[in-house]
Amino acid sequence: MIRENTEGPYVGEGGVLRKGTAHEVATQGSVNTRRGAERAIRYAFDLAVQRGGAQHVTLVHKTNVLTFAGDLWQRAFDAVAADYPGVATGYNHVDAACIYFVQDPHRYDVIVTDNLFGDILTDLGGAVSGGIGLASSANLNPARTGPSMFEPVHGSAPDIVGTGKANPTAAVLSAALMLDFLGEPAAADRIRAACTEAGSGTTSEIGSQIAAAVAG
């Protein structure tokens, strides 16, 4: 899942009129740039080629309702797709994608979408693939002009600090994404292989099991 992570409704554009009255009006803008959309889309196509296999990229949006932003994303997607003739493409409205995530997630290879829809779908994807304790993520700078950040999809979970209940697997798998990005695919694959066996125990116990598997 490739999510554009700097634009959309998250830029904070908007305002409130007549706050606290019966006639209150709130607006929330969504900023979408061709550069931002194309950067995410191109990375998605590069990833599909790198992964091999199906080599298929699906754009997820809501172009029938969000006509201005959706049109920008669709045109950018089509333009980038022309540079990758060996990669198949598809499109789903976000509501349909939610159904497919639950009923038939294997239909997807690589998905690219905007900030809001990506925020929702990544959590749903984590849930259907075993829970957010297994969901890794990366905030990438593909141009490498600045640092990238690798972290689990879930937050810091302060309510269970010190209880030994947190699943460390997502954090470990995020390290595998980091190694991929740093050009160490063999090391990344070794970490992923160590996380394939289901384990049980406390946070530290599961972490020790994974560490032992990595060490061989």
N, C-alpha and C positions, 0 to 999 in steps of 0.2 A: 504494500500500500504506500503510494507516494502522495504525500499531502503538502500542498503549498502552505507554508507556515508563517508568512509575514503579512498577508493581505486579507481580503474579504471583510466580513463584519467585525473582525478583531482589531481593526486599526483605531477604533474609538471615535469615528466620525458620526456626529448626530447631536441631538439635544432634546430638551424638554421645554414645552410651553405650558403656562398656567398650572405649574406643579402644585399638587395638593388640592386642586379644585375639581369640580365635577366635569370640567371641560379640558382636563389635562390631555396633552398630546405628546407622545414620545416618538422620535424618529431615530433609526439606527442605520447608517449608511454602510455600504459594502464597496470597498475600493479594490478593483481588479486591474492590473496592468498587463499589457502584452508581454513585457519582459518577465514579470513574475510567473505568469502562467506558462510561458514557453520554457522557462528554466526548469520548472517541475516536470513538464511533459517530456522534454528532451531527456532528462535523467531517467524517466520511466522507460523510455524506449531503449536507452543504453543498457538499463538493467535487464530488460527482457532479452536483449541479445546476449548479454553476459551470462544470464542464467541458462540459456539454451532451452531445451525442451519445447514447450508449446510456442514460445515467442509470440505472445499475444498481449496487447495493452488495451484495457477498457477505460474509457473516460466515464466518470460518474458525475452527474450534475443534475440540474432541474431546468433544462433549457426551455421547456414549454411554459414556465412561469417566470423564471428569472431571465427574461429575454435579452437584456443588455449584457449582463455578465456572462450568461450562458452562451450567447453568440460569440463573444470574445474568446471564451474557452474552446468552443467548437472549432472556430476558424484557426486558432493557434494549434489545436490538436491535429487538424487536417493538414496544415502546412508542415508540421514536424513529421507526420506520418509519411509524407511524400519522400522524405529523406531516408526512410527505412522500408524499402519495398518488400523485404523478407519478413517483416513483422505484421501479423494480422491485427486488426483493430475492431473495437466494438464500442457501443455506447449503452448505458443504462441510466434511467432516471434514478435518483437516490432512493426513492421509496421502493422501487422494484429491486434495487441492489440489496436493500435490507432483507427482503424476502429471500433472495438468492443466497445471501450470507447464511441464513438459517437452514434453508432447504437443500441447497446445492452449492456449497462454497467451492467445490473442486472445479467448477466451471471457469474460475478466474486464474489467470497467471499473474499479471501485474495490473494494478489499478492506479489511476491517477485522478486526483480530485482537488477541490479547493479547500480552504482552511476549515470552514465550518463543517462541511460534509465529511472531511477527513477526520476531524475530531470525533465525530459520532461513530463513523464506521470502524475506526481503529479499536475503539472500546468494544463494539459489537464483535469484531473479528477476534479480539482477545477472549471474549466470553465463549464464543462457539468453538474456539480451538483449545479450550482447557482452563480458561480463567486468566485474569490480568496478571496473576502471579507468574505467568509464562510469557507474557507479551513484552518483547523488547522493542526499543525504538532508537532513532537517531535524528538529531537536528543537524542536517548536513549543509555544509558550504561546498558545493561541487567544484567551484572555482578555486577552492583552497586559498583564498585571499584572507581568510580569517579562520578561527578555530571552529571545529564541529563538536557537538556534545552528544554523548551516548548515555541513555538512561532507560529504565523501565517505563512502560506506559503509565503504570500506577504512580501515585504520589509517595510522599514520605511516610504516610500512615502513622502519624504521631500517637494515635489512640492505642496502638499495640506495641509501642516501643518497649523493649526489654522483656516481652512476653515469650519470645521464641516462636511466634506464630507466623511471621512473615516468610513468604516463599522467596528465596534468593535467586531462583532460576532465571527470572526476567533480567535481573541485574547482570548475571553471568552471560546470558545470551546477548545482552547489549554490548558486552566486551567482545563477543564474536563479531558483531557488526563493526565495531571499531577496528578490529584486526583486518576485516575485509577492506575497509576504507584505507587502511595503511599499507595495503598490498601484501598481506600475509594470509592468503586464503587457506593454506594448509593448517595453520594454527587455529584459524576460525573454525574450520571443519572439525578439528579435534575437540574444541570446546562444545560445538553443537552435538557431536556424537556422545560426549560425556553426559549430555542433558537428556538423551532420548529414553533412558530407563527411568521408569516411575520410582520415586523414592518417598520415604516418609520419615518423620521425625521433626526435631526443632530446626530453627533457622540454621544454627551452627552445624547441626548434624547433617542436614541436606547439603550444606556448603562443603562439608568435609567429604561427603560421598562424591560430589562432583569433582572436587580437587583430586581425589584419589583416582577417579576414572581418567581425568586429563593426564595425570602423571603416568598412568599405565600400570 
